[in-house]
Amino acid sequence: MAASRDGARVALVEPSSHLGGMLAGGLARTDVDEQERLIGGLGRELFARIGRAYGRAIAWRFEPHVAREALERWLDEARVEVALATPLATVARSGARVVRAAGFEARVFVDASYEGDLLAAAGVPHVVGRESRTEFAESLAGRQENAPFAGKQFDVAVSPFAEDGRLLPLVHGGDPGVPGQGDAKVQAYCYRLCVSTRADRVPIDAPPGYDPDRFELLARYLRVKDGLAFTDIVWPSALPGECYDLNDKGAMSLNHIGASWEYPHASDARRREIAGEHERYERGLLYFLAHDARVPRRIRDDASRYGLARAEFAETDHWPPQLYVREARRMRGAYVLRQRDLTTDRAKSDGVALAGYNIDSMPVQRIPIVVQRSPGAFGAVLNEGYLTTRVAAYAIPYRSLVPERADCDNLIVPVCVSATHVAYSSLRMEPNYAVLGHAAGVAAALAARADVAVQDVAVGTLRERLRAQGAVLDAEG
């Protein structure tokens, strides 16, 4: 939208048949906590357009189909060419430039995918997983300490071992790493479901091959943890239309911990398999909570109240078409945003957006640990990798959106930005992608019009245009 408004001819290419990613794919409770005032420009206009459907000035909570319809109308108004179901296929380069991708030739390309497939195919350096604590001097980096009975944890001891000594399902064996060590493991994914308690809700049936013993770990937790409610296990947030955005919450919830590691580098076919595994896990969990005799009656009764919202995602049997890919590749660009840029060095002369969401990483792995307690020790389970740390408003520099000049001089990346895992854990929210997309579009139009490398865009001019279009670039703004 931003590039089109600045006079560029734009083609929007989407490999799937779904427009809007998570914004129209189930994440209907927008992550505006601590940063609503920072969302300006076209990002804010988008949420205002969604709000019109409800007669409101702005909507941060909405039904997914309303967001999709608002996006479709907006694109039609701007006459943006939309190519759905168009795979990336081959990418052609000439020197430091991408000349063709997904069958389109352009002066400037923007990789706004969750996976960073274009930047990878273009040969731009990138990473997957967690940096070590020492690589960028980040106190929160790497494998986390053994801290059982804390946030998103089993807050009472639950043995991870079956009677024969083997690990229970959904607990990971192998080398868990040591605190502070980097790895190639990725935080957990899930589906953000749009559910309803209406009479016309669609029942969440057991998935093919359902095995209730897969959830033995949760059954044990429910036996020893008194007073748990359904809403202590999952998090329903109220939406218009008598619907709810269902999100992960408890020690064992919608996040399929450990199932995302292979996804960033996987083929399209393998990604579909991984997405299917996430759906089977999530359907199985919700069916277990509603039907299994090992679940307390109060939880079963409450879980049974919810079904998939009939008004959503009819083309995919009311299940969201978009897996919540919280993190995949991250570019290694002209500047790597890191922990200190969110805490002590928050101002940037080339800032093109502000963010302020918590550093918030979902668990990375569920591992067995030994807890030492007098007079002995016992086995327990750790959901390792969870981070939650508040930050003040910080600037995102334009340099984090572009590669090094020698790596590619006509590509802008507003989603898989150049950042460490720690910094990305704050950046990885849809409103941030929206304001960064605004900056990327204006920068792309400037670079195309002047026929210069994206690294040579006049940042002062870029910032002036963004401000004129309502973007918030200063914390007091």
C-alpha positions as CSV (number, residue, x, y, z in Angstrom):
1,M,0.0,0.0,0.0
2,A,2.8,2.4,0.9
3,A,4.7,1.8,-2.3
4,S,1.6,2.2,-4.4
5,R,0.6,5.4,-2.7
6,D,4.1,6.7,-3.5
7,G,3.6,6.1,-7.2
8,A,5.1,2.7,-7.6
9,R,3.5,-0.1,-9.6
10,V,3.2,-3.0,-7.2
11,A,2.6,-6.7,-7.4
12,L,1.8,-8.6,-4.2
13,V,2.7,-12.2,-4.5
14,E,1.4,-14.8,-2.1
15,P,2.4,-18.5,-2.3
16,S,-0.8,-19.7,-0.7
17,S,-4.4,-18.9,-1.4
18,H,-4.7,-17.0,1.9
19,L,-4.4,-13.2,2.0
20,G,-3.3,-11.4,5.1
21,G,-1.1,-13.9,7.0
22,M,-1.9,-14.1,10.8
23,L,-3.8,-10.8,10.6
24,A,-6.6,-12.5,8.8
25,G,-5.6,-16.0,10.0
26,G,-6.8,-16.3,13.6
27,L,-4.6,-13.8,15.5
28,A,-7.6,-11.5,16.1
29,R,-6.5,-10.1,19.5
30,T,-3.9,-7.7,18.2
31,D,-0.6,-7.5,20.3
32,V,-0.8,-3.8,21.1
33,D,0.1,-4.1,24.8
34,E,2.5,-1.3,25.8
35,Q,2.7,0.0,22.2
36,E,-0.7,1.2,21.0
37,R,0.6,4.8,20.9
38,L,3.5,3.7,18.7
39,I,1.4,2.3,15.9
40,G,0.9,5.0,13.3
41,G,0.8,5.6,9.6
42,L,-0.6,2.9,7.3
43,G,-0.4,0.4,10.1
44,R,-2.9,2.4,12.2
45,E,-5.0,3.1,9.1
46,L,-5.4,-0.6,8.6
47,F,-6.8,-1.2,12.0
48,A,-9.0,1.9,11.5
49,R,-10.4,0.4,8.3
50,I,-11.2,-2.8,10.2
51,G,-12.9,-0.7,12.8
52,R,-15.3,0.8,10.3
53,A,-17.0,-2.6,10.0
54,Y,-17.9,-2.3,13.6
55,G,-18.8,1.4,13.6
56,R,-15.6,2.2,15.6
57,A,-12.7,4.5,15.1
58,I,-10.3,1.6,15.4
59,A,-10.5,-2.1,16.1
60,W,-7.7,-4.0,17.8
61,R,-9.9,-7.1,18.2
62,F,-11.9,-8.4,15.3
63,E,-13.2,-11.4,13.4
64,P,-10.6,-12.7,10.9
65,H,-13.0,-12.5,7.9
66,V,-13.5,-8.8,8.7
67,A,-9.8,-8.2,8.5
68,R,-9.5,-10.1,5.2
69,E,-12.4,-8.1,3.7
70,A,-10.8,-4.8,4.8
71,L,-7.5,-5.9,3.2
72,E,-9.1,-6.9,-0.1
73,R,-11.0,-3.6,-0.4
74,W,-7.9,-1.6,0.4
75,L,-5.9,-3.5,-2.3
76,D,-8.6,-3.1,-4.8
77,E,-8.8,0.7,-4.2
78,A,-5.1,1.0,-4.8
79,R,-5.2,-1.3,-7.8
80,V,-2.4,-3.4,-6.4
81,E,-1.9,-6.6,-8.5
82,V,-2.4,-9.6,-6.3
83,A,-1.1,-13.0,-7.3
84,L,-2.4,-15.7,-5.0
85,A,-1.3,-19.3,-5.1
86,T,2.0,-18.2,-6.8
87,P,5.0,-20.0,-5.5
88,L,8.4,-18.3,-5.3
89,A,9.9,-20.9,-7.7
90,T,13.2,-19.6,-9.1
91,V,14.9,-16.4,-8.2
92,A,17.3,-14.8,-10.8
93,R,20.1,-12.5,-9.9
94,S,22.5,-10.3,-11.8
95,G,25.4,-9.2,-9.8
96,A,24.1,-7.8,-6.5
97,R,20.6,-7.4,-7.8
98,V,17.5,-9.7,-7.8
99,V,16.0,-9.3,-11.3
100,R,13.2,-11.8,-11.2
101,A,11.3,-13.7,-8.5
102,A,8.0,-15.7,-8.8
103,G,7.8,-14.7,-12.4
104,F,7.9,-11.0,-11.8
105,E,10.7,-8.6,-12.7
106,A,11.1,-5.4,-10.6
107,R,13.6,-2.7,-9.7
108,V,13.0,-3.4,-6.0
109,F,11.8,-6.5,-4.1
110,V,10.3,-6.7,-0.6
111,D,10.5,-10.0,1.3
112,A,7.5,-9.7,3.7
113,S,7.2,-13.5,4.3
114,Y,7.3,-15.1,7.7
115,E,9.9,-17.5,6.5
116,G,12.4,-15.3,4.6
117,D,12.3,-17.5,1.5
118,L,13.1,-14.7,-1.0
119,L,16.1,-13.5,1.0
120,A,17.4,-17.0,1.3
121,A,16.9,-17.8,-2.4
122,A,18.7,-14.5,-3.2
123,G,21.7,-15.7,-1.3
124,V,21.4,-13.1,1.5
125,P,23.1,-14.2,4.7
126,H,20.7,-15.3,7.5
127,V,20.5,-17.3,10.7
128,V,18.0,-19.6,12.4
129,G,17.8,-20.2,16.1
130,R,19.4,-18.7,19.1
131,E,22.7,-16.8,19.4
132,S,25.0,-17.6,22.3
133,R,25.2,-15.3,25.3
134,T,28.6,-14.1,24.2
135,E,28.0,-13.5,20.5
136,F,26.4,-10.1,21.0
137,A,26.9,-9.8,24.7
138,E,23.2,-10.5,25.5
139,S,22.3,-11.6,29.0
140,L,19.1,-13.2,27.8
141,A,20.6,-15.1,24.8
142,G,21.1,-18.8,24.3
143,R,19.7,-21.7,26.2
144,Q,18.0,-20.5,29.4
145,E,18.8,-21.6,32.9
146,N,17.0,-24.5,34.6
147,A,14.2,-22.5,36.3
148,P,11.3,-24.9,37.0
149,F,8.0,-23.7,38.5
150,A,8.2,-20.3,36.8
151,G,6.2,-18.7,33.9
152,K,4.7,-21.2,31.3
153,Q,6.1,-24.0,33.5
154,F,4.7,-27.0,35.3
155,D,4.5,-25.3,38.7
156,V,4.4,-28.6,40.5
157,A,6.7,-31.5,39.9
158,V,5.6,-33.9,37.2
159,S,7.7,-36.9,36.3
160,P,8.6,-37.0,32.6
161,F,9.2,-40.8,32.6
162,A,6.8,-43.7,31.8
163,E,6.9,-46.8,34.0
164,D,9.4,-48.4,31.7
165,G,11.8,-45.5,32.1
166,R,11.3,-44.0,28.7
167,L,10.4,-40.4,28.2
168,L,6.7,-39.6,27.9
169,P,5.4,-38.3,24.6
170,L,6.0,-34.5,24.0
171,V,9.1,-34.5,26.2
172,H,12.3,-34.2,24.2
173,G,15.4,-36.4,24.6
174,G,18.8,-35.6,23.0
175,D,21.2,-32.9,24.0
176,P,19.4,-30.0,25.6
177,G,22.4,-27.7,25.6
178,V,23.9,-25.8,28.5
179,P,22.8,-22.4,29.7
180,G,24.0,-19.6,27.5
181,Q,24.8,-21.8,24.6
182,G,23.4,-21.0,21.1
183,D,21.5,-23.5,19.0
184,A,19.5,-23.8,15.8
185,K,16.2,-24.5,17.7
186,V,13.2,-22.3,17.1
187,Q,10.5,-21.1,19.5
188,A,7.2,-22.9,19.5
189,Y,4.4,-22.4,16.9
190,C,0.7,-22.9,17.1
191,Y,-2.5,-22.1,15.4
192,R,-4.5,-19.2,16.8
193,L,-8.0,-20.5,16.6
194,C,-11.2,-18.5,16.2
195,V,-13.7,-20.3,18.4
196,S,-17.2,-19.7,19.5
197,T,-19.8,-20.8,22.1
198,R,-22.7,-20.2,19.7
199,A,-25.1,-22.9,18.9
200,D,-23.9,-23.1,15.4
201,R,-20.2,-23.7,16.4
202,V,-18.3,-26.5,14.6
203,P,-17.3,-29.3,17.0
204,I,-13.5,-29.9,17.4
205,D,-13.3,-33.6,16.6
206,A,-10.5,-36.0,17.3
207,P,-7.8,-35.9,14.6
208,P,-7.0,-38.9,12.5
209,G,-4.9,-41.4,14.5
210,Y,-5.8,-39.7,17.8
211,D,-4.0,-41.3,20.8
212,P,-5.1,-40.0,24.2
213,D,-1.9,-41.4,25.8
214,R,0.0,-38.7,23.9
215,F,-1.3,-36.3,26.6
216,E,-0.2,-38.4,29.6
217,L,2.0,-35.6,30.8
218,L,-1.0,-33.3,30.9
219,A,-3.1,-35.9,32.6
220,R,-0.4,-36.3,35.4
221,Y,-0.3,-32.5,35.8
222,L,-4.1,-32.3,36.2
223,R,-3.9,-35.0,38.9
224,V,-1.4,-33.1,41.1
225,K,-2.3,-29.5,40.3
226,D,-5.5,-28.5,42.3
227,G,-8.0,-26.0,41.1
228,L,-7.0,-25.7,37.4
229,A,-9.6,-24.3,35.1
230,F,-9.9,-24.6,31.3
231,T,-8.8,-20.9,31.1
232,D,-5.6,-21.8,33.0
233,I,-4.6,-24.1,30.2
234,V,-5.7,-22.0,27.2
235,W,-6.4,-18.3,26.8
236,P,-9.7,-17.3,25.2
237,S,-9.9,-13.5,24.4
238,A,-13.3,-12.1,23.6
239,L,-13.9,-10.9,20.0
240,P,-16.9,-9.4,18.3
241,G,-19.5,-11.8,16.9
242,E,-19.6,-14.0,20.1
243,C,-16.2,-15.4,19.1
244,Y,-12.9,-15.8,20.9
245,D,-9.2,-15.8,19.9
246,L,-7.8,-18.9,21.5
247,N,-4.1,-18.7,22.5
248,D,-1.5,-20.6,24.4
249,K,-1.3,-20.1,28.1
250,G,-0.3,-22.9,30.4
251,A,2.5,-25.3,30.9
252,M,1.0,-27.6,28.3
253,S,-1.2,-25.7,25.9
254,L,-1.7,-24.9,22.2
255,N,2.1,-24.4,21.5
256,H,3.5,-27.6,20.0
257,I,6.9,-27.2,21.7
258,G,9.8,-28.6,19.7
259,A,7.8,-29.3,16.5
260,S,9.0,-26.0,14.7
261,W,12.7,-26.6,14.6
262,E,12.8,-28.1,11.1
263,Y,10.3,-25.7,9.6
264,P,12.4,-22.6,8.5
265,H,14.6,-24.6,6.1
266,A,12.1,-27.2,5.1
267,S,10.7,-27.7,1.6
268,D,7.1,-26.6,0.8
269,A,5.9,-30.2,1.1
270,R,7.6,-30.8,4.4
271,R,6.2,-27.5,5.7
272,R,2.7,-28.7,4.9
273,E,3.5,-31.9,6.9
274,I,4.7,-29.9,9.8
275,A,1.7,-27.7,9.7
276,G,-0.5,-30.8,9.6
277,E,1.3,-32.1,12.7
278,H,0.6,-28.9,14.5
279,E,-3.1,-29.2,13.6
280,R,-3.3,-32.8,14.8
281,Y,-1.6,-31.9,18.1
282,E,-3.9,-28.9,18.7
283,R,-7.1,-30.8,17.8
284,G,-6.0,-33.7,19.9
285,L,-5.3,-31.5,22.9
286,L,-8.6,-29.7,22.8
287,Y,-10.5,-33.0,22.2
288,F,-8.6,-34.5,25.2
289,L,-9.6,-31.6,27.4
290,A,-13.2,-32.0,26.4
291,H,-13.6,-35.8,26.5
292,D,-11.0,-37.7,28.5
293,A,-12.0,-39.1,31.8
294,R,-8.6,-38.2,33.3
295,V,-9.6,-34.5,32.9
296,P,-11.6,-33.0,35.8
297,R,-15.3,-32.6,35.0
298,R,-15.3,-28.8,35.4
299,I,-12.6,-28.6,32.7
300,R,-14.3,-31.0,30.4
301,D,-17.6,-29.1,30.7
302,D,-15.9,-25.7,29.9
303,A,-13.8,-27.1,27.0
304,S,-17.0,-28.6,25.5
305,R,-18.5,-25.1,25.3
306,Y,-16.1,-24.1,22.5
307,G,-16.1,-25.0,18.8
308,L,-14.7,-23.5,15.7
309,A,-16.4,-20.3,14.6
310,R,-18.7,-21.3,11.6
311,A,-18.3,-17.8,10.0
312,E,-14.5,-18.3,9.6
313,F,-12.3,-20.2,7.2
314,A,-15.1,-22.1,5.4
315,E,-12.6,-23.0,2.6
316,T,-10.4,-24.9,5.2
317,D,-13.2,-26.5,7.2
318,H,-13.1,-23.6,9.7
319,W,-9.5,-24.3,10.7
320,P,-7.1,-21.4,10.2
321,P,-5.1,-21.6,6.9
322,Q,-2.1,-19.9,8.4
323,L,0.3,-21.5,10.9
324,Y,1.6,-19.0,13.5
325,V,5.2,-18.9,12.4
326,R,6.5,-16.8,15.3
327,E,10.1,-16.9,14.0
328,A,12.0,-18.5,11.2
329,R,15.0,-17.0,9.3
330,R,16.5,-13.7,10.4
331,M,18.5,-11.7,8.0
332,R,22.1,-10.8,8.8
333,G,21.9,-7.3,7.3
334,A,23.6,-3.9,7.5
335,Y,22.8,-3.7,11.2
336,V,21.9,-6.4,13.7
337,L,19.4,-5.3,16.3
338,R,20.3,-6.8,19.7
339,Q,19.3,-6.7,23.3
340,R,21.0,-3.4,24.2
341,D,19.2,-1.7,21.3
342,L,16.0,-2.5,23.2
343,T,17.2,-1.5,26.7
344,T,20.0,1.1,26.7
345,D,20.8,2.3,23.1
346,R,17.2,2.8,22.1
347,A,17.5,5.8,19.8
348,K,18.6,5.5,16.2
349,S,19.3,8.3,13.7
350,D,17.9,6.2,10.9
351,G,14.9,4.9,12.9
352,V,11.9,4.2,10.6
353,A,9.5,2.8,13.3
354,L,9.1,2.4,17.0
355,A,8.3,-0.8,18.9
356,G,7.8,-1.5,22.6
357,Y,6.3,-5.0,23.0
358,N,7.9,-7.2,25.7
359,I,10.8,-9.4,24.8
360,D,8.6,-12.4,24.4
361,S,9.8,-15.8,23.3
362,M,7.7,-18.9,23.5
363,P,9.3,-22.1,24.9
364,V,11.8,-23.7,22.6
365,Q,12.1,-27.3,24.0
366,R,10.4,-29.4,26.7
367,I,13.1,-31.4,28.5
368,P,13.6,-33.6,31.5
369,I,15.6,-32.2,34.4
370,V,16.6,-33.3,37.9
371,V,15.6,-31.0,40.7
372,Q,17.8,-31.1,43.8
373,R,15.7,-30.8,46.9
374,S,16.6,-31.9,50.5
375,P,16.7,-34.7,51.3
376,G,17.1,-35.9,47.7
377,A,16.3,-35.3,44.1
378,F,13.4,-35.9,41.7
379,G,12.7,-35.8,38.0
380,A,10.7,-32.9,36.6
381,V,9.9,-31.2,33.3
382,L,11.2,-27.9,32.0
383,N,9.7,-25.8,29.2
384,E,13.0,-24.2,28.3
385,G,13.4,-21.0,26.2
386,Y,10.5,-18.8,27.5
387,L,11.4,-15.2,27.8
388,T,9.3,-12.3,29.0
389,T,11.0,-8.9,29.8
390,R,9.5,-5.5,29.5
391,V,11.1,-2.8,27.4
392,A,10.6,0.9,26.8
393,A,9.9,2.2,23.3
394,Y,12.9,1.7,21.0
395,A,13.7,2.7,17.4
396,I,14.1,0.2,14.6
397,P,16.8,1.4,12.2
398,Y,16.4,1.3,8.4
399,R,19.8,-0.6,8.4
400,S,18.0,-3.6,9.9
401,L,15.7,-3.8,7.0
402,V,18.3,-4.0,4.2
403,P,21.2,-6.5,3.5
404,E,24.8,-5.5,3.2
405,R,25.3,-3.8,-0.1
406,A,27.5,-6.6,-1.5
407,D,24.9,-9.2,-0.6
408,C,22.0,-7.6,-2.4
409,D,21.2,-4.0,-3.3
410,N,17.5,-4.1,-4.2
411,L,15.9,-6.1,-1.5
412,I,14.1,-4.8,1.7
413,V,13.1,-7.2,4.5
414,P,10.5,-5.8,7.0
415,V,9.6,-9.2,8.7
416,C,12.6,-11.4,8.9
417,V,14.6,-8.4,9.9
418,S,18.3,-8.3,10.9
419,A,18.0,-9.0,14.6
420,T,19.1,-11.5,17.2
421,H,16.7,-14.0,18.7
422,V,16.4,-11.8,21.8
423,A,15.5,-8.6,19.9
424,Y,13.3,-10.4,17.4
425,S,11.3,-11.8,20.3
426,S,10.0,-8.3,20.8
427,L,9.8,-7.3,17.1
428,R,7.8,-10.4,16.0
429,M,4.3,-8.9,16.4
430,E,1.9,-8.1,13.6
431,P,1.5,-4.3,14.4
432,N,5.3,-4.1,14.2
433,Y,5.3,-5.9,10.8
434,A,2.7,-3.4,9.7
435,V,4.6,-0.2,10.6
436,L,7.8,-1.8,9.2
437,G,5.9,-2.7,6.0
438,H,4.9,1.0,5.7
439,A,8.6,2.0,5.9
440,A,9.7,-0.7,3.5
441,G,7.1,0.4,0.9
442,V,8.1,4.0,1.0
443,A,11.7,3.1,0.8
444,A,11.1,0.8,-2.1
445,A,9.3,3.5,-4.0
446,L,12.1,6.0,-3.3
447,A,14.8,3.5,-4.5
448,A,12.8,2.6,-7.6
449,R,12.1,6.1,-8.6
450,A,15.7,7.3,-8.2
451,D,17.1,4.0,-9.5
452,V,19.5,3.6,-6.6
453,A,20.4,0.8,-4.3
454,V,18.1,0.4,-1.3
455,Q,21.2,1.1,0.9
456,D,21.4,4.6,-0.8
457,V,17.9,5.7,-0.1
458,A,18.0,9.1,1.6
459,V,17.0,8.3,5.1
460,G,16.2,11.9,5.9
461,T,13.7,12.0,3.0
462,L,12.3,8.6,4.0
463,R,11.7,9.7,7.6
464,E,10.1,12.9,6.4
465,R,7.7,11.0,4.2
466,L,6.9,8.6,6.9
467,R,6.1,11.4,9.4
468,A,4.0,13.1,6.8
469,Q,2.0,9.9,6.5
470,G,1.4,9.6,10.2
471,A,4.2,7.3,11.2
472,V,5.4,7.6,14.8
473,L,9.2,7.9,14.9
474,D,9.8,9.6,18.2
475,A,8.9,8.1,21.6
476,E,7.1,11.2,22.7
477,G,5.0,11.0,19.5
